[in-house]
Amino acid sequence: MRKLLNDRRRLQHIIDLSARAVQEYEALNGEVLPNDDLRYFGLIRLIQTVGEACRKISRELQDVNPQVAWSEIIGFRNVLVHDYDEIDEEIIWRVLADELPMLHQQITDILATLPTATDE
């Protein structure tokens, strides 16, 4: 049960973080940020934290939800953290525009299928 509670908490965290990142991205209204802008670093940090939360989801939950690209998300998080000098800005914008909204929906769907503490 503890693992399920941790997964639920992390899934909600992914939902909240991805929504915030997409909201901030959309607020830019197409403005291109220089890579030394604090908003750019903030968006990268949100993406990193989504990846870290995905990394901490239990293997069991990951295995029963192969529709989520867990390995790719975690791998991208590792690039952002460890290979920060090789970040491709076009990939950042694609993640914000396309990948995070899709992940948000996938995680929302997963969370809706999990029993709550009162269901057990």
C-alpha positions in Angstrom: 0.0 0.0 0.0 2.9 2.4 0.8 4.2 1.9 -2.8 0.8 2.8 -4.2 0.5 5.9 -2.0 4.0 7.0 -3.2 3.1 6.4 -6.8 -0.2 8.3 -6.4 1.7 11.2 -4.9 4.3 11.2 -7.7 1.7 10.9 -10.4 -0.1 13.9 -9.1 3.2 15.7 -8.9 3.8 14.9 -12.6 0.3 16.2 -13.5 0.9 19.4 -11.6 4.4 20.0 -12.9 3.5 19.3 -16.5 0.5 21.6 -16.4 2.6 24.4 -15.0 5.3 23.9 -17.6 2.8 23.9 -20.5 1.0 27.0 -18.9 4.3 28.9 -18.8 5.2 27.8 -22.3 1.9 28.9 -23.7 2.2 32.3 -21.9 5.3 33.0 -24.0 2.9 33.4 -27.0 5.7 32.2 -29.4 8.4 34.4 -27.9 11.7 32.8 -28.3 13.7 32.9 -25.1 17.4 33.2 -25.1 19.1 30.3 -23.4 20.3 32.6 -20.6 16.8 33.8 -19.7 15.7 32.7 -16.2 12.3 31.6 -17.6 14.1 29.2 -19.9 16.0 27.7 -17.0 12.7 27.5 -15.1 11.1 25.5 -17.9 14.0 23.2 -18.0 13.8 22.7 -14.2 10.1 21.8 -14.5 10.9 19.2 -17.2 13.8 17.8 -15.1 11.5 17.4 -12.1 8.9 15.6 -14.2 11.6 13.2 -15.3 12.7 12.7 -11.7 9.2 12.0 -10.6 8.8 9.4 -13.4 12.1 7.8 -12.3 10.6 7.3 -8.8 7.4 5.6 -10.0 7.5 2.0 -9.1 8.7 -0.5 -11.7 5.4 -2.4 -11.3 3.3 0.7 -12.2 5.7 1.5 -15.1 5.4 -2.1 -16.4 1.6 -2.1 -16.5 1.6 1.3 -18.3 3.8 0.8 -21.3 1.9 3.6 -23.1 4.1 6.1 -21.2 7.6 6.5 -22.5 9.1 6.1 -19.1 12.7 5.3 -20.2 12.8 8.1 -22.7 11.5 10.6 -20.2 14.0 9.5 -17.6 16.8 9.5 -20.2 15.9 13.0 -21.2 16.0 14.1 -17.5 19.5 12.6 -17.3 20.6 14.6 -20.3 19.2 17.8 -18.8 21.0 17.2 -15.6 24.3 15.7 -16.7 24.8 16.9 -20.2 23.3 20.4 -19.8 25.8 21.9 -22.3 24.4 19.7 -25.1 20.7 20.7 -24.7 19.0 21.1 -28.0 16.5 24.0 -27.6 14.3 22.7 -30.4 13.8 19.5 -28.3 12.9 21.6 -25.3 10.2 23.5 -27.2 8.9 20.2 -28.7 8.7 18.6 -25.3 6.7 21.6 -24.0 4.4 21.9 -27.0 3.8 18.2 -27.7 5.2 15.7 -25.2 4.2 17.2 -21.9 0.5 17.7 -22.8 0.4 14.1 -23.9 2.1 12.9 -20.8 -0.3 15.0 -18.7 -3.2 13.1 -20.2 -1.6 9.7 -19.9 -0.8 10.2 -16.2 -4.3 11.7 -15.5 -5.7 8.5 -17.1 -3.5 6.3 -15.0 -4.2 8.1 -11.8 -8.0 7.7 -12.4 -7.6 3.9 -12.5 -5.7 3.6 -9.3 -7.6 2.7 -6.1 -7.7 5.4 -3.4 -6.7 4.6 0.2 -10.4 4.4 1.0 -11.0 1.8 -1.8 -8.6 -0.7 -0.2 
